[in-house]
Structures are given as structure tokens and as C-alpha cells.
């Protein structure tokens, strides 16, 4: 397969530089909520299309907007005064061969179900107004989509775009990722229900010192008073610090809810466990990349993967596959310490024929000696790409 390039990394590794920044927005952050709702709708739509037509039809429901509500949290309780509004916007096939599909009704149902399953203290019936705004797709893109569906051929790229990925995660990246995963784990929530789902983690490393800053929305009904809040906050700080120190040899310092002003009893409590109830709005694409992190010191795409169709939308497929290739190169070739992968499509061309697949590797060995192994992995993943949509429907890939 042509257009695969293997080259050495000639730049200093991120983890060896004097400074580094990494961020993760948790599942209850308004931006991450939008990403997950858009993706959940795409997966559900895809399954409905498969059931009705035997194939996934053209759709891109990747424009979701969350407008924050109003709430009055108080120790031991509180109330939502004005509901959150969620707009689900995009394009989707709503009729084919005389058969109509309840796309907008489906959007409402999917949103309510996802909130019930993931944001424990947010009632989708009382606290949320859902406003789907989904229209038919443009004729040229629908025709492009149907062109390969009817012939049973390799899907054609619906955009000229690129995707990037890298492996492995370094110390700071793993700490930031695992911090949010720990605090939002169902088992942790069962024991500590005062921890809301809206958790944002910012990691900063300066040489050998790591600083982790956590914004954690406390659920007010589970916090008795200011002293109880401060004790619970300190527990979180110590818990994360202990976990982080197990992931690195560097010095780690953890801070939680640094905007608090205890003297004025101004602290981060919420009724629902998310700042969406009043403090923040959300939008698809403003949060984590497909590896679950925001990494300004690494290559990143600005594409919002969530909600895009999993069959031919490069903004989704290439970012995921680039990470898969990088993971495999590092995991399967012992001499490779680090790998970056860049993929670029051309609209209307088969998705598994990128204009370039550039894999950069960091190794102490001569890259030429590894070139065939790297190319073999890249070729295998490009050949698998036409069936990648199945893995999206099985939720094997996170997109936020």
C-alpha cells in the first residue's frame, strides 16, 4: 500500500522538556456532556438505520449546544430554578423509499436515557429541556454516501481532513486521565456521593515537579456544612495525591477547588453535580480529543469526532485509527519508545487510501531497520478501516 511514510522523531520528547500542560474534562462537564450526547445519538441512529435499511445512512449530528440553567445550591439541599437547555443539531436522513424515521423523537429519548445513566443528580425530566434541530443532509454529501453503499465498495471520504494520534501516554498525561477516572468511577461515587460528575483536571509539569489542579462540583445535599465540605475536599486531595504518586517518580502536588473562599462560605457546591445547572455552558468539540485528553504539547486535531457518522467521516475515523496505529507500533515493536501518526484524506476517495500516512518513531535503533514492521502495522489498520464503524457501534472507542 503506497503513501505510507516512516521517519524518525528528530525533536525532543514532550516528557523531557522543561514544561508541559495536560487537561481532561470529566463526564459531567458541559462540553463532555455535549460530546457524549452527540455520539450516543449517532450510535443509536446508526443502529436504527441498520435495522430499517440494512446499512448506515448519511448523518452528522455533531453540533450540540448546552445552555446552562439557574440553581440555588445550599448545604444540605438546594433547588434548580431554571432548567438546562440542550440543543441537538445536525444532519440526518429522515426518509428513504417512503419510510420515515422519528429522528428528533429519538434524539430526545437518547438524551434523557444518557443523563439518567451518567449524571446521578440531574433529573432529565425536571431539570432539562431538550430541543432537537436535525435537518436532512446536503444532496451532494448524501449522494456521495449512497454511491459506495449501493456498490458495496470501500466508503468514500466525505471530507478532505486529517487525523493524528500518539503513544504512549507520559506520566503527566496518565495522572490527569486517571484522576478523573478515579473520581468518576461508580464504586467511588457509591462511597462518596457528594462528588459530582463535573470534574476538570489540569496538570502542569515544570521540570520534575507536577501540579494537579482539580475543579470538582460537590453535590450540596450530601454536604452538611462548611466544615464538612472542607473535610471532604481534603479527603479528595489526599486520595488523588496518593494515586498520582504511584504513577510517577516526580514530585506531585494536588489542589482542589482553588477558587473557594471559606471565610465567605463561597465554595463549589451544586444541586446536580454539574456546573451546567448555572455556572457553565457546553458545546461539542471544545473538550477532550479522542484519547480523552487535551494536550497542547502534542499533535492534536481540532475536529469534533463525537456525532459524526462512523462510516465515512474522516474527522472521526482518522483520529481514532491514527491512535490505534501509534499504540500498536509502540506495543508491538520493542525498539520503539514513542510513535506519532498523521493521516490525511481526500474527499471522494476511498477512506483507506489516505494522501499520506506518516508514522514518526522514536528509537535508538536505525529507523530503516524498523520500517517494514511499522509499515505492516499501518497497512493492516488501513485495510481494516472500512469496518471500523462496527467498533464505534460497539463503543470500543471513546470520543471524549
C-alpha angles and dihedrals in degrees: 000000000000132000095048111131125189118193139161124258106248097180132083115271116255092236090056096053123098095248138026137173128202131173138186129187113209128231093267095051109112093239093049091046089056091049093050094045092051092048093046089053092050092050092048092046091049092053091048091051090050090051096047103033106016092242140060110264128214115288141141114184095168101127110087125156128191119201111199121236132212127267142171110215118187131172108281095013144348137171143245107245101182123021129244115253120218121193117196107197133178149088128291140158106258100173136031131166091352094308117121125201127211093232098157094045088050090053091056093047094047092049094051093048094048092050092049091052099043113026105054101193099037112094108207091200096051106023103038138059113198118206115182116196105181121156134179117278126254114278096240094053093043089050091048089052094048093046094075095031091061093047095042090232134139110296116261119235110256093204143026099242144123141239131201137194141170142191148244114023113234127226097275093046093051093048093051092047095045093046092062092040091053096049093045097044111123091232091054091047091051091057096035108032092166089076109093125210095246100094123153119188124196119188124195125181123192108185105301098349122091123197119193118194116191127194105198123179108220118210105239099212090063094051116079101193145328095289091050089050093051092048092050091047091052090050090055092048093052093044093053093043091054092048093047094050088057090060101051145028090220125100112269130201122182129201127186128200095344093182091069118120105194094182089064092036087241104149138146104269125144136183095227106028094252133086087224087088089073119324104065147024127214143214139182114263099023096098141050123353119233092281089059097252143092106224116176091178092058132061110277137176120223090216117123102226096186116099097010116127110268096219107063111355107115094195087069106030101043095050092053096042092047088058091046091053093048091048092051095046091054095040098046104034108064096199094057114093098178138003137196123192128197124188127185125189134198119220114252094019124108110279092233093057103073121182085239138357104196116188116186118193135192111216140143088223126080106275091221089067091057099039098098093049092050093046091050091056092047092048092050093052093046090052090050092049097093089063096043089102089073090061091052090052089050088051092237090142127059115216099188 
